[in-house]
Amino acid sequence: MQVNYYFRAKFCFVRAFHIPLSLFFLLSTVFSFAQKKTATVSGKIVDEAENRIAGVSITILGQQRGIFSSDSGTFVLNVPVDRAFALLFSHSGYKTVQQNFLLNEGEEERIT
């Protein structure tokens, strides 16, 4: 005795989402290449006696973007590439310092 089973679905989940899902993955890879290129500036902030200074405000001049140094006085900041920019270092009780940079894509600058 031979039994044949036939299944015919009116709605197939895999087929219904195959094209939109494929387009999503294709576009997500395209947009990942369109991200802004950055370089990295990192460093350790110390005073004249080589004591680490925590909580120093580090901002890119002309932008509202910035960070604070960690408890150990260190920081890492992604910055724009292929154009000049300045970082402002400020902390209460200390003089504000401006340092100018020009970094190329993928470069890393370490300052102390």
C-alpha positions as CSV (number, residue, x, y, z in Angstrom):
1,M,0.0,0.0,0.0
2,Q,1.4,3.3,-1.1
3,V,0.4,6.5,0.7
4,N,1.1,9.9,-0.9
5,Y,1.1,13.1,1.1
6,Y,0.7,16.4,-0.6
7,F,1.0,19.6,1.2
8,R,0.1,22.8,-0.5
9,A,0.3,26.0,1.6
10,K,-1.3,29.2,0.5
11,F,1.2,31.2,2.5
12,C,4.8,30.3,2.8
13,F,6.7,32.2,5.5
14,V,10.1,31.7,4.0
15,R,9.1,32.8,0.5
16,A,7.1,35.8,1.8
17,F,10.1,37.3,3.6
18,H,12.9,36.0,1.3
19,I,13.2,39.1,-0.9
20,P,12.7,41.8,1.8
21,L,15.2,40.0,4.1
22,S,17.7,39.7,1.3
23,L,17.3,43.4,0.5
24,F,17.8,44.3,4.2
25,F,21.1,42.4,4.4
26,L,22.3,43.9,1.1
27,L,21.5,47.5,2.1
28,S,23.0,47.0,5.6
29,T,26.4,46.1,4.1
30,V,26.2,49.0,1.7
31,F,25.5,51.5,4.5
32,S,28.3,50.1,6.6
33,F,30.8,51.3,4.0
34,A,29.2,54.8,4.0
35,Q,30.0,55.5,7.6
36,K,32.1,58.5,8.5
37,K,35.8,57.8,8.6
38,T,37.6,58.6,11.9
39,A,40.9,58.6,13.6
40,T,41.7,58.0,17.3
41,V,43.2,60.4,19.8
42,S,44.1,58.9,23.1
43,G,46.2,60.0,26.1
44,K,46.7,60.4,29.8
45,I,46.2,63.8,31.5
46,V,48.6,64.7,34.3
47,D,49.6,67.8,36.1
48,E,53.1,69.3,36.6
49,A,53.8,66.8,39.4
50,E,52.8,63.8,37.1
51,N,49.6,63.3,39.1
52,R,46.8,61.9,37.0
53,I,43.8,64.2,36.6
54,A,40.3,62.6,36.5
55,G,37.2,64.3,35.1
56,V,38.9,66.5,32.6
57,S,36.5,67.7,29.9
58,I,37.8,67.0,26.4
59,T,35.8,68.5,23.5
60,I,36.2,69.1,19.8
61,L,36.3,72.8,19.2
62,G,33.2,74.0,17.4
63,Q,31.2,70.8,18.3
64,Q,29.1,69.8,21.2
65,R,30.7,66.4,21.2
66,G,33.2,65.4,23.9
67,I,34.2,63.1,26.7
68,F,35.6,63.2,30.2
69,S,38.9,61.6,31.3
70,S,38.6,58.4,33.4
71,D,39.6,58.1,37.1
72,S,43.1,57.2,35.9
73,G,43.3,60.3,33.7
74,T,43.1,58.4,30.4
75,F,40.8,59.1,27.5
76,V,40.1,57.8,23.9
77,L,38.3,59.9,21.4
78,N,37.3,59.3,17.8
79,V,37.8,62.4,15.7
80,P,37.2,63.5,12.1
81,V,39.9,62.8,9.5
82,D,41.6,64.8,6.7
83,R,40.8,68.2,8.2
84,A,42.2,70.3,11.0
85,F,40.5,70.3,14.3
86,A,41.3,71.4,17.9
87,L,40.7,69.7,21.2
88,L,39.9,71.7,24.3
89,F,41.0,70.3,27.6
90,S,39.3,71.9,30.6
91,H,38.9,71.2,34.3
92,S,38.0,73.5,37.2
93,G,41.1,74.9,38.9
94,Y,43.2,74.4,35.8
95,K,44.0,76.5,32.8
96,T,42.0,75.5,29.6
97,V,44.4,74.1,27.0
98,Q,43.8,73.9,23.2
99,Q,45.7,71.4,21.1
100,N,45.5,71.4,17.3
101,F,45.5,68.2,15.1
102,L,45.4,67.0,11.6
103,L,45.0,63.2,11.3
104,N,44.6,60.9,8.3
105,E,42.2,58.0,8.2
106,G,43.2,55.2,10.6
107,E,45.9,57.2,12.3
108,E,46.2,57.2,16.1
109,E,47.7,60.0,18.1
110,R,48.8,59.6,21.7
111,I,49.3,62.6,23.8
112,T,50.3,63.2,27.5
